[in-house]
Amino acid sequence: MFTGLIQALGTMEPLGGDSWQITCVSQSREVIMQDLAYGDSVAVDGVCLTVEKVLKDGFIATASPETLRRTTLLSEQTQQRYVNLEASLRVGSKVGGHFVMGHVDGIGRLLVAEQTASSWEMTFIASEAIARYIVPKGSIAVNGISLTVAAYEPELSQFKVAVIPLTYTETNLRYLVPGSLVNLEGDILGKYVEKFVYPGNSHTITDEISMDGITPAFLAEHGYL
């Protein structure tokens, strides 16, 4: 489990098959490397990977076919730019972002990035499978970064986030251009609510009801009151 607060930047190099070498390149590499051990989990652009071998400035990990299918790890852009790195959450540590599982739901795409007086406003488009978990003022992980949804257009499956300068300069968001692909993970809370409301998983909340339909009576009927 992670928090979505990026600790360092790194690069990825394919080693053949499903193996990758991840190298920490930023000055904050010690945050990742100080006690990294075999079997540890590290989020790489939001993808939870298991350390199979520790190197001087990085590690080697294997990505499963399912992981490669759902994420940007195989894309040329990922192999040509920096990736965000975060070590797994320790028991008792502060949770400054939100609970991020490192299980990417799918790929999104940057539409536009605009600099404002105090931040960067970035608009992404997501697939319907991911979009159903997006709510205004809710949390979403973009390349492993915990961000708050500032605005959401459900009919277009587009959402906007406001990124403070610190996050923009310390992560790989600053290297994105319109059309860049990103890994997206919806808030785990929304997934559990959906599962509890529709145990058979044959429906989603957005299939049959709107937010106006979520009343105290509806919540009580489904065990939330």
DRENRO-881925 format. One line per 3 residues: number of its first residue (from 1); their letters; for each residue x, y, z of C-alpha. Coordinates in nm, 3 decimals. Example, Ala and Ser with C-alpha at 12.3 -4.5 7.8 and 13.67 -1.06 7.14 Angstrom:
% residues 2
1> as> 1.230:-0.450:0.780 ~ 1.367:-0.106:0.714
//
This chain:
% residues 225
1> mft> 0.000:0.000:0.000 ~ 0.115:0.353:-0.081 ~ 0.008:0.713:-0.019
4> gli> 0.059:0.873:-0.359 ~ 0.336:1.102:-0.232 ~ 0.628:1.057:-0.471
7> qal> 0.970:1.016:-0.307 ~ 1.208:1.004:-0.605 ~ 1.237:0.988:-0.981
10> gtm> 1.387:0.700:-1.171 ~ 1.438:0.545:-1.512 ~ 1.328:0.207:-1.648
13> epl> 1.530:-0.021:-1.871 ~ 1.392:-0.348:-2.013 ~ 1.616:-0.649:-1.946
16> ggd> 1.431:-0.892:-2.167 ~ 1.119:-1.091:-2.100 ~ 0.915:-0.924:-1.825
19> swq> 1.216:-0.801:-1.622 ~ 1.305:-0.437:-1.572 ~ 1.587:-0.244:-1.413
22> itc> 1.469:0.063:-1.226 ~ 1.739:0.318:-1.139 ~ 1.688:0.604:-0.893
25> vsq> 1.830:0.921:-1.047 ~ 1.711:1.208:-0.826 ~ 1.898:1.345:-0.526
28> sre> 1.631:1.201:-0.298 ~ 1.720:0.844:-0.402 ~ 1.817:0.755:-0.044
31> vim> 1.454:0.770:0.061 ~ 1.397:0.469:-0.163 ~ 1.733:0.297:-0.127
34> qdl> 1.816:0.338:0.246 ~ 1.675:0.000:0.354 ~ 1.539:-0.147:0.032
37> ayg> 1.537:-0.528:0.049 ~ 1.444:-0.833:-0.153 ~ 1.066:-0.875:-0.162
40> dsv> 0.984:-0.511:-0.089 ~ 0.717:-0.331:-0.287 ~ 0.785:-0.011:-0.480
43> avd> 0.532:0.188:-0.682 ~ 0.676:0.269:-1.026 ~ 0.454:0.527:-1.196
46> gvc> 0.177:0.394:-0.974 ~ 0.243:0.028:-1.054 ~ 0.325:-0.191:-0.754
49> ltv> 0.636:-0.397:-0.838 ~ 0.825:-0.642:-0.617 ~ 1.200:-0.602:-0.568
52> ekv> 1.379:-0.916:-0.689 ~ 1.734:-0.782:-0.669 ~ 1.875:-0.471:-0.503
55> lkd> 2.135:-0.274:-0.699 ~ 2.358:0.015:-0.595 ~ 2.113:0.282:-0.715
58> gfi> 1.804:0.082:-0.792 ~ 1.653:-0.262:-0.825 ~ 1.528:-0.528:-1.065
61> ata> 1.161:-0.627:-1.082 ~ 0.931:-0.835:-1.297 ~ 0.600:-0.713:-1.435
64> spe> 0.332:-0.972:-1.509 ~ 0.153:-0.984:-1.847 ~ -0.162:-0.848:-1.681
67> tlr> 0.034:-0.554:-1.540 ~ 0.190:-0.479:-1.877 ~ -0.152:-0.495:-2.044
70> rtt> -0.315:-0.249:-1.805 ~ -0.033:0.005:-1.771 ~ 0.206:0.226:-1.967
73> lls> 0.517:0.023:-1.878 ~ 0.551:-0.109:-2.233 ~ 0.503:0.230:-2.399
76> eqt> 0.805:0.400:-2.553 ~ 0.733:0.722:-2.363 ~ 0.775:0.544:-2.028
79> qqr> 1.111:0.402:-2.133 ~ 1.227:0.743:-2.258 ~ 1.139:0.957:-1.955
82> yvn> 1.146:0.954:-1.577 ~ 0.911:0.742:-1.368 ~ 0.773:0.827:-1.024
85> lea> 0.892:0.611:-0.734 ~ 0.740:0.555:-0.389 ~ 0.831:0.292:-0.131
88> slr> 0.546:0.107:0.038 ~ 0.374:0.261:0.339 ~ 0.512:0.167:0.680
91> vgs> 0.281:0.095:0.971 ~ 0.250:0.412:1.175 ~ 0.363:0.643:0.893
94> kvg> 0.171:0.956:0.803 ~ -0.078:0.925:0.518 ~ -0.041:1.261:0.348
97> ghf> -0.219:1.162:0.027 ~ -0.474:0.879:0.010 ~ -0.454:0.501:0.015
100> vmg> -0.308:0.392:-0.317 ~ -0.291:0.018:-0.382 ~ -0.055:0.022:-0.679
103> hvd> -0.311:-0.177:-0.880 ~ -0.362:0.040:-1.187 ~ -0.715:0.033:-1.330
106> gig> -0.617:0.150:-1.676 ~ -0.452:0.409:-1.893 ~ -0.555:0.773:-1.935
109> rll> -0.431:1.050:-2.160 ~ -0.337:1.413:-2.096 ~ -0.549:1.656:-2.295
112> vae> -0.416:1.991:-2.183 ~ -0.190:2.143:-1.915 ~ -0.222:2.512:-1.831
115> qta> -0.015:2.714:-1.587 ~ -0.208:2.946:-1.356 ~ -0.090:3.201:-1.103
118> ssw> -0.062:2.940:-0.827 ~ -0.068:2.596:-0.988 ~ -0.092:2.386:-1.302
121> emt> -0.434:2.274:-1.421 ~ -0.419:1.944:-1.605 ~ -0.709:1.778:-1.784
124> fia> -0.710:1.403:-1.855 ~ -0.945:1.166:-2.031 ~ -1.014:0.822:-1.884
127> sea> -1.189:0.508:-2.000 ~ -1.539:0.436:-1.872 ~ -1.403:0.156:-1.652
130> iar> -1.204:0.414:-1.457 ~ -1.433:0.715:-1.497 ~ -1.711:0.558:-1.287
133> yiv> -1.491:0.593:-0.977 ~ -1.415:0.962:-1.036 ~ -1.606:1.215:-0.826
136> pkg> -1.548:1.589:-0.783 ~ -1.322:1.659:-0.483 ~ -1.244:1.288:-0.463
139> sia> -0.900:1.130:-0.494 ~ -0.734:0.972:-0.795 ~ -0.380:0.847:-0.854
142> vng> -0.214:0.968:-1.177 ~ 0.119:0.794:-1.239 ~ 0.109:0.708:-0.870
145> isl> 0.055:1.069:-0.759 ~ -0.228:1.136:-0.517 ~ -0.437:1.417:-0.668
148> tva> -0.775:1.572:-0.597 ~ -1.033:1.591:-0.872 ~ -1.111:1.960:-0.922
151> aye> -1.375:1.908:-1.191 ~ -1.531:1.613:-1.372 ~ -1.729:1.592:-1.696
154> pel> -1.891:1.245:-1.694 ~ -2.032:1.274:-2.045 ~ -1.678:1.316:-2.179
157> sqf> -1.500:1.096:-1.921 ~ -1.269:1.392:-1.855 ~ -1.140:1.522:-1.525
160> kva> -0.926:1.816:-1.418 ~ -0.673:1.835:-1.135 ~ -0.492:2.135:-0.990
163> vip> -0.125:2.055:-0.928 ~ 0.078:2.267:-0.686 ~ 0.427:2.375:-0.801
166> lty> 0.604:2.136:-0.560 ~ 0.423:1.832:-0.698 ~ 0.468:1.951:-1.055
169> tet> 0.845:1.999:-1.026 ~ 0.920:1.692:-0.812 ~ 0.731:1.439:-1.027
172> nlr> 0.720:1.343:-1.392 ~ 0.406:1.549:-1.452 ~ 0.629:1.827:-1.580
175> ylv> 0.745:1.604:-1.865 ~ 0.395:1.527:-1.991 ~ 0.266:1.683:-2.312
178> pgs> -0.082:1.665:-2.465 ~ -0.132:1.306:-2.574 ~ 0.097:1.158:-2.308
181> lvn> -0.033:0.838:-2.151 ~ -0.065:0.799:-1.774 ~ -0.153:0.522:-1.530
184> leg> -0.479:0.580:-1.343 ~ -0.604:0.420:-1.023 ~ -0.943:0.506:-0.879
187> dil> -1.002:0.549:-0.508 ~ -1.034:0.208:-0.340 ~ -1.327:0.338:-0.131
190> gky> -1.544:0.378:-0.441 ~ -1.469:0.022:-0.551 ~ -1.577:-0.125:-0.217
193> vek> -1.895:0.083:-0.210 ~ -1.980:-0.047:-0.558 ~ -1.912:-0.405:-0.452
196> fvy> -2.127:-0.378:-0.138 ~ -2.418:-0.218:-0.323 ~ -2.402:-0.464:-0.613
199> pgn> -2.242:-0.786:-0.477 ~ -2.282:-0.970:-0.807 ~ -2.081:-0.693:-0.977
202> sht> -2.321:-0.712:-1.271 ~ -2.414:-0.347:-1.224 ~ -2.240:-0.030:-1.124
205> itd> -2.376:0.260:-0.929 ~ -2.365:0.476:-1.240 ~ -2.567:0.220:-1.438
208> eis> -2.891:0.267:-1.250 ~ -2.886:0.563:-1.015 ~ -2.762:0.916:-1.004
211> mdg> -2.628:1.100:-0.704 ~ -2.980:1.232:-0.650 ~ -3.092:0.873:-0.592
214> itp> -2.858:0.824:-0.296 ~ -3.097:0.905:-0.012 ~ -3.091:0.808:0.358
217> afl> -3.347:0.537:0.274 ~ -3.126:0.400:-0.004 ~ -2.821:0.390:0.225
220> aeh> -3.018:0.224:0.506 ~ -3.149:-0.041:0.266 ~ -2.792:-0.127:0.165
223> gyl> -2.652:-0.135:0.518 ~ -2.483:0.205:0.542 ~ -2.696:0.353:0.823
//
